Amino acid sequence: MVAAASTEGSPLRILGVSKSFPAPGNDAIHNLALDATTLSMTAGELVSVIGPSGCGKSTLLRLIAGLDFPDSGELWVGDDPITGPSAERGLVFQDPNLFPWLTVSRNIQAGLVARGLLQKKRPEVGEFMRLVGLEAFANAYPHHLSGGMAQRVALARALINHPKVLLLDEPLGALDAFTRMRMQDEVLRLWQARRTTMLLVTHDIDEAIYMGDRIVIMTPHPGRIERTIAVTLDRPRQRNSQAFLRLRGEILELLHLAGSAGRNPVGGMSSHIRQDEDTSGIKPDMPGTSQPEISPPASVVSGVAEP
């Protein structure tokens, strides 16, 4: 049986992390991707990260996953420094990246096979299939599944390793709007059941508000963690509530996407959101920068190498 966990996650600390990449065609020039980026998460917290393409969101996830290394700074999960990939840090991409020749059951157990733990953990395979509602599809192949079902397999494959931190890189971005909303509830249900620390990268502001305990806003050129917003709305959240829509509007203004009527003429913040006031949980600026976004390779999912 999968033991119930009050909090399965661990704290995550990103301390002054910087990362740069060589410019295309000129190794003598480096483009700064992250500059002194600092972020802390408590055990079992779900934090959403939003920002335009190219602001370094996926670079940050790669560093936390141990798939790349910072130029400077430190990354910690609990009391352990991050020095490379580990099953304790799961990673789920927009594409489920399922093995097409394996059934649902064997896809979920793939990580256990790679770690030599299948015999010991085999009973958990059925438990996690039930957790994501796919026990009736244990012997189905990926081409038999809808997009939402395939993504649930990917989530189960990551969660069966009992990661202390689960990194979600636009995991619902390829789904249609209705399936995406249903899957948001599915991820939240899994999070509430396991209390795994989750860092969710998304371009969808509604998704960030609906799911996150906090929202981290990143901006490019130069990239930085510009704001953190505490989302104090009660769960389950109502997407059409006045508080939800008000917070959505404030974030749109912070990102300068609310339209010209909501913008400061000089390109600053909206006239009714001041830098020094706490408006709907908006906190003062946090240090950190990031820039060119490097997408994670589809060859690594939750520590399992794809063929």
N, C-alpha and C positions, 0 to 999 in steps of 0.2 A: 504494500500500500504506500501511496505518497503521503508522507507525514504532513499534517497541517503545520504551517509555520506562521507565528505571529509576525515575525520580521525575518525574511530569508536574506534580505539585502545587507550590504555593508556601506559605510560612508565612502564617498568619493571625493578626493581632493586634487585639484589642479592648481599648482602653485608656480606662478611666474613663468609659464611655459611659452617658449618662442620656437618658431619653426619657419625655415625659409627653403625655397627651391631654386635650383639654377634656372636662369632665363632660357627659353628655347633657342638653341643655336649659339649660346654664349655662356659657358660655364663660369666665366669670370664675374658675371652679374647674377645676383640672387634676389629673387622676389620674396618679400616678407609675407608669410602666410598667417602666422600667429606671433604676437609680440607681447610678452609679459602677461599672458592670459591667466586669470585666476578665477576659479569657480569651486565652490564647495557644495556637496549634497549630503543630506543626512540619510541614514539607513532607511530604506523603504520609501524614499521620496520619488515622485515622478515629476521630472522637470522637462518642459518643452523648450526647444531652441528654434527660433525663427530668424529669418533674415534673407536678403536677396541672394541669388546664385552668385558664387564667387566670393562669399564672405568667410569661407574656411570652416563651415559646419562639419563637413565630412572629414576634413583634415583633423579636426579635433577628435572625432570618433575613432579615426585610425590610430591616433596616438594613445587613446584610452584603451583600445583593443590590443595594443602592443604590436600592431602591424607596421608601425613606423616609429621613429625615435625623435624626440625634440632636440633642438640645438642647445637649449638651456632650460632650466626649470625642473620641476618634479611632478610626478603623478603617483597617487597613492590610492589603493583600495583597502580600507581599514588601516591596519598597521603594516601592510605590505607594499613596497614600491613596485610600480609597473615596469618590468624589464623585458617583456616579450609577450607573445600570445599565451592565453590561458583559458581553459574551459570555465573558469570562474568569471569570465567576462564574455557574455554571449553577444553576437552581432546578427541582426536581421536586416536584410536589404529590401529595397522596393520590389525586386524580382525574388520570388521564393527560392530559386536556385535548387529545386528538387532534383534528385537523381531520377531521370526518366525511366530507367530500367528497374527501379525498385518500387515496391508497393508502399502505401502510406505507412504501414507498420515498420517496414524496413528502413524507410527514410527517417522516421522518428528515432529509430535505434542506431542510426549510422554513427553518431558521435560516441555512443557507448561502445560500439564495435571498435572504432579507432583508438579508444582509450583502454581497450581490453576489459571493459566492465560489464559486458552484456550478460554474462551468466549471473553475476551478482545483482544486476539491476533489471533483469528481464521483466519482473512483475510490474515495474513502473511504466513500461511501454503501454500496456493496456490502460493503466490509470491516466496517463497523459492523453491518450486518445479520447478517453471519456471526458477529461477536463476540457478539451477543445471541441467536444461533440462530434467526433469522427469515428467512433467505435464501429459503426455500421459500414465504414469504408476502409477497414483495415487492409483488405486485399485488393483495393483499387489502385490503379496506376495514376501518375500525375495527369495524364491526358484525359482521364475520366473526371477530373475535378474542376470546379469553377475557380475563378481567381481568388475569391474569399476563402474557399476551402483550402486551396494550395497555401495561402498565407498562414492559415491556422496550423497546417502541418509544419511550416517553417518555425512558427512560434513554439510549437510543442517540441520540435527538435532542439531548439535553443534552451527551453526551460527544463528539459529532462536532465541537463547537466547541472541543475541547481545553481545557476550563476549568481554571484553576489551583485553583479551589475549587468543589466541588459541594455544594449545599445540598439536603438531603432532608427535606421536611416531611411526616412520616407517609406516606411513599410506598407502604407496604404495608398501611396500616391498613384499607383497604376489601376486602382479600382474605380468603378463608377460611383457616383455620388451616394446612391442608396446603399450599396454594399459597403462603401467606406464608412458610413455612419453606423451601420450594424457592427462592423469590425472594430470601430472605436469602442463600442460597448463591450465587445468580446475581449479586447486588450485590457480594458479597465477591470473586467471581471477576473481575468487571470492575475492582474496586478494586485487586486484586493485579496485574492485567495492566497497568493504566494508572498506578497509584500517584498518583491524583488526591487532593488533600486533601479529605476529606469530613466534613461536619457533619450528623449524623443526629438529627432530632427524633423521638421516639417516646414512646408511653405504655406500651409493652410492656417490662417489666424484663428478661425473658428475651432479647428481641431486642437490647436495649442491651448485655447481657453478651456475647451470642453474637457481636456484630459489632464492638464498640468496642475500641480500644486503651485508651481512658479513658472514664469515665462522669462526666458533669457532672450533679449533682442540683440542681434549682431548686425553691425553695419560694415560695409567695405570701404576701401580706398581712403585711408588705410582701414582695414577691418578691425573691429573691436567689439567687446561685449559692452554695449552702450547702457543698457538698462536691465534690471531685473524687476519683475512685477509679481507680487504675491497675489494669487488667485484665491480669494476668500469665499467664493460662491459655494453654497452647500452642494453636496453630491446626493443623488444624481442631479446633474445640472440641466437647466432648461435653456435650449438654444435661443428661444424667442423671448426670454425674460428681459426686462428693462435693464437690469444690472449687467447681464451678459452682453447686450447690444451696446450699452454705454462703454464697457471695457473694450469691446471690439473697436468702437469708434476712436477711443483714445490711442489704441495701438496703431490703427491706420494713420492717425495724425503723426505719431512718432516716426512712422516709416514714410511719411509724406505721400501717402496713397489715398488720402481722404478726398482729394479734389481740391481745386484752387481756392474754393471758398473757405476751406478749413485750414489753410496754410498761413503761416507767417510770411508776409511779403518778402522778407529777407532770407527765407529758407530755413528759419529756426523752428522752434517748437510752436505748437498751436497756442494762441494767445491765452487760453484758459488753462494750460498745463505749464506750470512753472518748474524750472530746474530744481528749485529748493523746497518744493512742497510735496507732500505725500498724497497723491490723488489716486484713489482706487487701488492702493497697494503699490504704486510706483515708487521704487526706492532710488536713492542717489546712485550716480554712475558707479559702476564697478570697473576696475582696471582690466585691460586686455585688448588685444587686437588680433585680427585675422584677415586673410585676403583670398588668394586663389584657392578655390575649392578643388580638391583632388578626389575623385570618386573612388570608393573602395573597390578592389578587384572582386569580380563575381566568383573568384576561385576559392574564396575562404568564407565559410559560413559557420559561425559558432565553433571554430576550431577544426572544422571538417574540410579537407581539401577536395574540391570538385575535380573531376577528371578533365 
